[in-house]
Amino acid sequence: MKSPLVSVIIPTYNRAHYLKLTIESVLAQTYRNLEIIVVDDGTSGDLNEILCKKYPQIIYMKMKNSGGPSKPRNIGFQNSKGTYIAWLDDDDIWMPEKIEKQVRILDENSDFGLVHSYCKVIDEDGNLSDEIIGKPGSLEVKHGDVKMRMAGNWTLMMPTPLIRKSVIKKVGYFNEQMPQAGEDVEYWVRCSFYTKFYYVDEALVNYRKHSGNISSKSKKYIELPFFLKNVIDKALNQNLIENKQHILLTNNLVQMQIKYINDGFNKTILYLFKLNSF
């Protein structure tokens, strides 16, 4: 039986020095049936194109700058051929056996649509720190049917999931109307209403922290609970959750919103009212 094709989608902007290392971590995978789609979000010059031309396995696409990763991720998916899809930011590094282990899990567990893990943190120069992110205190928190445990509490680490294309066709695209922070959180919460998550308690990715990380700009997350409320409202309307579950999830988002009060008092109060007018 032929192994399923995996599409690896790498959105990139102005990080050719990191992009090279990211690409090489994909090419070093022990799982070989891969296509690599690099979507350049309008980087000035041709450094990225020159780099990608060195690798015949890469499909390179360049678009007008969109201001965030959502549109490049969506364009990459629209041009993908794989049975399984993985998105990888242009500054993170995969461990060599990541895809092989995840493909095996999805192949052997048809009732799970997504498999993910935690990350070790590296600095700008690639040095490992003592920090680990995405690892739950209790393993079952991030495994199985997580829709009632996720929204407002935790998210998946963007470079770790491998997901079935069939699930993405149900969930839809990344939300291009959101600020360029939290769009991944919103997407994985949406996924949680359509499929079970398989959690691997292993660091399959080195996640790079540096001054250019979108995730370091915490004030941009102040609107996130409002976007998540739209997600759970839709889940209720589609009968994916019951009314009492919707109430519980809304309360989670209220608590989440309160945490952002130091990032903007007036905005926080406004969004708290939108989440729950009482």
C-alpha positions in Angstrom: 0.0 0.0 0.0 1.4 3.4 -1.0 2.0 5.8 1.8 -0.3 8.9 1.7 1.1 12.1 0.3 1.7 14.8 3.0 1.5 18.5 1.9 3.7 20.8 3.9 2.7 24.4 3.6 5.3 27.1 4.7 4.1 30.7 4.7 7.1 33.1 4.7 7.9 36.7 4.8 11.3 38.3 4.9 13.1 35.5 6.8 15.3 33.8 4.2 17.9 33.0 6.8 15.4 31.1 8.9 13.5 29.7 6.0 16.5 27.7 4.8 16.8 26.0 8.1 13.0 25.3 8.2 13.1 23.8 4.7 16.0 21.6 5.5 14.2 20.2 8.6 11.4 19.1 6.2 13.8 17.6 3.7 15.4 15.7 6.6 12.2 13.9 7.5 12.3 10.1 7.6 8.9 10.1 5.9 9.6 10.8 2.2 6.3 11.1 0.4 6.0 14.9 0.9 5.3 17.9 -1.2 6.6 21.3 0.1 4.7 24.5 -0.8 6.4 27.7 0.1 4.0 30.7 -0.1 5.9 34.0 0.0 3.7 36.8 1.4 5.2 39.6 -0.7 8.8 39.6 0.5 10.8 42.3 -1.3 13.5 41.1 -3.6 14.1 37.5 -4.8 16.1 35.9 -2.0 13.3 33.5 -1.2 12.8 32.5 -4.8 16.5 31.9 -5.3 16.6 29.8 -2.2 13.6 27.7 -3.1 14.9 27.0 -6.6 17.8 25.1 -5.1 15.3 22.4 -4.0 13.5 20.6 -6.8 10.9 19.3 -4.2 9.6 22.8 -3.5 6.7 24.5 -5.1 7.3 28.2 -4.7 4.5 30.8 -4.9 4.7 34.5 -4.4 1.7 36.8 -3.6 1.0 40.4 -2.8 1.6 41.1 0.9 -1.5 40.3 3.0 -0.1 41.4 6.3 -0.4 38.1 8.1 -0.1 34.3 7.7 -3.8 33.3 7.2 -4.0 34.1 3.5 -0.7 32.4 2.6 -1.8 29.3 4.6 -5.1 29.2 2.7 -3.5 29.6 -0.7 -1.0 26.8 0.1 -3.9 24.6 1.1 -5.8 25.4 -2.1 -2.8 24.3 -4.1 -2.1 21.2 -2.1 -2.6 17.6 -3.2 -1.9 15.7 0.0 -4.2 13.4 2.0 -2.6 15.0 5.1 -1.8 18.6 5.6 0.8 20.3 7.9 1.5 24.0 8.2 5.0 25.1 9.3 6.0 28.7 10.1 9.2 29.8 8.4 11.3 30.0 11.6 10.5 26.7 13.3 12.3 23.3 13.0 10.8 19.8 12.8 12.4 16.8 14.4 13.3 14.2 11.7 10.7 11.6 12.7 7.8 14.0 13.2 5.8 13.3 10.1 6.5 9.5 10.1 5.2 9.2 13.6 2.1 11.3 12.9 1.2 9.6 9.7 1.4 6.2 11.4 -1.0 7.5 14.1 -3.5 8.8 11.7 -3.3 5.7 9.5 -4.0 3.5 12.6 -6.6 5.7 14.2 -9.3 6.6 11.7 -11.6 8.2 14.3 -8.9 10.9 14.9 -8.6 13.7 12.4 -5.6 15.5 13.8 -2.4 14.7 15.7 -0.3 17.2 17.6 2.5 17.5 20.2 4.4 20.0 22.3 7.5 21.9 21.5 10.9 22.7 22.8 12.0 26.4 22.6 15.0 27.6 20.7 16.4 31.1 20.6 17.3 33.3 17.6 20.5 31.4 17.1 18.9 27.9 17.4 20.1 27.2 20.9 17.8 25.1 23.0 16.4 26.7 26.1 14.9 25.0 29.2 11.4 26.1 28.1 8.8 23.7 26.9 5.5 25.0 25.4 2.2 23.2 24.6 2.7 20.4 27.1 -0.4 19.9 29.3 -0.2 19.2 33.0 -2.5 16.2 32.4 -2.2 14.3 29.1 -5.9 13.7 28.6 -6.6 17.5 28.6 -5.3 17.7 25.0 -6.4 14.2 23.8 -9.7 13.0 22.4 -12.9 15.0 22.2 -11.5 18.4 23.4 -14.2 20.8 22.3 -15.4 21.5 25.9 -11.9 21.7 27.3 -10.2 23.9 24.7 -11.8 27.3 24.0 -10.5 29.9 26.4 -8.0 27.5 28.0 -5.3 26.4 25.6 -4.4 26.0 22.0 -2.3 23.8 19.7 1.2 24.8 18.8 1.0 25.9 15.2 4.0 23.9 13.8 3.0 20.6 15.4 -0.4 19.4 14.0 -0.8 17.0 11.1 -4.5 17.1 9.9 -6.6 15.2 7.4 -7.6 17.1 4.4 -11.1 15.7 4.8 -11.4 17.5 8.1 -10.1 20.8 6.7 -12.9 20.6 4.0 -15.4 20.6 6.8 -13.8 23.2 9.0 -12.9 25.7 6.2 -10.0 28.1 5.8 -8.1 30.3 8.3 -10.0 33.5 9.1 -8.4 36.2 7.0 -10.5 38.9 8.7 -8.8 38.5 12.0 -5.8 40.4 13.4 -2.5 38.7 12.7 -2.4 37.2 16.1 -4.8 34.5 17.4 -5.9 33.3 13.9 -4.3 29.9 14.7 -6.1 29.7 18.0 -9.4 30.4 16.3 -8.7 27.8 13.7 -7.8 25.0 16.1 -10.9 25.7 18.2 -13.0 25.4 15.1 -11.4 22.1 14.4 -12.2 20.8 17.8 -16.0 20.8 17.0 -15.4 18.5 14.0 -12.8 15.9 15.0 -10.9 14.3 17.9 -7.3 15.3 18.6 -4.6 12.8 19.2 -1.9 14.2 21.5 1.7 12.8 21.4 3.6 13.5 24.6 6.8 14.2 22.8 8.6 17.3 21.5 8.3 16.9 17.7 9.2 20.6 17.0 11.7 23.2 18.0 9.8 26.4 18.3 11.9 29.5 17.7 11.3 32.5 20.0 12.7 35.9 18.8 11.8 39.6 18.6 9.8 39.1 15.3 7.3 36.6 16.7 3.7 37.6 16.1 2.8 35.8 19.3 4.9 38.1 21.4 2.6 41.1 20.6 0.0 40.3 23.3 -2.2 43.4 22.8 -3.3 42.0 19.5 -5.0 39.1 21.3 -7.4 41.4 23.1 -10.1 40.7 20.4 -9.5 37.0 20.3 -12.3 36.0 22.8 -14.8 37.8 20.6 -13.7 35.8 17.5 -13.9 32.6 19.5 -17.4 33.6 20.6 -18.4 33.6 16.9 -17.0 30.1 16.6 -19.0 28.7 19.5 -22.2 30.5 18.3 -21.8 28.9 14.9 -21.2 25.5 16.6 -24.5 25.9 18.5 -26.4 26.9 15.4 -25.0 23.8 13.6 -26.1 21.6 16.5 -22.4 20.6 17.2 -23.0 21.6 20.9 -26.0 21.9 23.1 -27.2 25.2 24.7 -25.8 24.3 28.2 -22.4 23.6 26.6 -22.6 26.9 24.8 -23.1 28.7 28.1 -20.1 27.0 29.7 -17.9 27.9 26.8 -19.1 31.5 26.8 -18.1 31.7 30.5 -14.7 30.3 29.6 -14.3 33.2 27.1 -15.4 35.8 29.6 -12.6 34.6 32.0 -10.2 34.6 29.1 -11.2 38.2 28.2 -10.6 39.4 31.7 -7.0 38.3 31.5 -6.4 41.0 28.8 -7.6 43.9 31.0 -4.0 45.2 31.5 -3.5 45.3 27.7 -6.5 47.7 27.3 -9.1 48.4 30.0 -11.7 50.1 27.8 -11.4 47.6 25.0 -11.6 44.7 27.5 -14.8 46.1 29.0 -16.3 46.6 25.5 -15.6 43.0 24.5 -16.8 41.6 27.8 -20.1 43.3 27.1 -20.2 41.8 23.7 -19.4 38.3 25.1 -22.1 38.6 27.8 -24.2 41.7 28.2 -25.1 40.7 31.7 
